[in-house]
Each structure stands twice: as C-alpha cells, then as structure tokens.
C-alpha cells in the first residue's frame, strides 16, 4: 500500500506499507514524527519488523521488507517498485547521494524469511557493483567445505565413517545457526544461478553499527569450525593407524 503523509509543511512524503489493509494509526504517526523538523538530508525512514532486525540481515534497511517512508521527489531514483529488493535499492541510492536513512517505528509485518533475504541481497548486490566485499566464508560454505574434505578423505583412505562425522558436524552447525545458514545459502545459490562464482567469498557487509556484533558472531563460528576440523583430523589419524 502506498499513501501520502499529510501534515508535513514544505515537503511531500510517501509511506509504503507491506500487506493488506490500512496501516495502524500509531505506525503512520510514528513515521510522521520522524519527518517533523527533519533536515533536508533525510531521504527515507525504514521500519524493521517488530521482532527486531534479524541477526543475519546486514542492517535494518535490509529487513524493512517494503515498509518505509520516502521523500516524494526521490522516488524517481528507482524505475520499478515491483522488483525484488526495490526498497533496499532505493535506500542505497539515497546514501550514495549523502542522504540519511533512519530507522523508524517497527512494522507489524514479520518480514522476509532468511532464505528470501539472502536471495534478495545478491540481486541487489548485482545492481550495485560497489556493495559486495570480500569476506570469510560463513557457516554454510565452511560446512560444505568441511564435508567435501571428509568425503575426499573417506575415498582416499577407505573410511566411510569420516563422511558421517563431517555430516554430523554440518548438521549441528545448521541447527545452531539455521537462519544464518539459510541466508547464506540463499545468497550463494542465487549467485551460482546467475553464474557469479564470487558469491562464495563476497558478501554484503554489515552496517557500521552492527559490525562489532557480527565480528563477535563470526569469531565464534570460526572457533567452532576450527574445533570441528581438528576433531576430524584426529579421527582420520586414529583410523589411519
């Protein structure tokens, strides 16, 4: 749904709301307050889900799911509003013009799934060549690499149990980090579908505010991976005797 925010002298603002039916009055009022007395450098106000920004989302604007308000004179920066990730595309273009994108009132909508957001992230990154950065592989890619290593070792030394070990480690990682894994797989597989092999090691980086938390989570994942790899090596050494 698309509607104009009234009562804002000197500017025209359009509010986009995902879902059926009119938006809640408190939601509309919250967006209006964000725009009252705002400077000319404010380009958009996004509304992440009421449950909070998912840990796998790079930052709040990726989780808004089409719930945002934008200055009407800036809507021409995107040519299609039915394209996957159009709202993220618009916010990124606003930032490139040095306009602010603020976080406003939460939206009642649950937002996209982790898998869907991963697919959207790659599609948006494909439209902005500057966006993706070289990053260490996440749990999904690292887990697949570990499983492949165990498979090769099983073929080389004739110990099928090693594959079961690798599969167990990957299964534990998937259960513990299922949303992150789903997001990463959505991103990587969408890249593979488009012929972008770099999706294996290039990602949309987190925002500056989210960076410390994401670095801590990545550190924990890599410690777990290192422990799993060490265990696999020890098992291989024991079976090779």
Secondary structure, DSSP 8 states (H G I E B T S, - for coil): -EEEE-S-TT--EEEE--SSS---HHHHHHHHHHHTT--TTEEEEE--BTT---TTSSSHHHHSTT-EEEEGGGGGG-S-SSSTTHHHHHHHHHHHTT-EEEE-S-BSS----HHHHHHHHHHHHHH-TTTEEE----HHHHHHHHHHHHHHHHHHHT-THHHHHHHHHHHHHHHHTHHHHHHHHHHHHHHHHTT-GGGGTEEE---TTTHHHHHHHHHHHHHHHHHHHHHHHHHHHHHH-
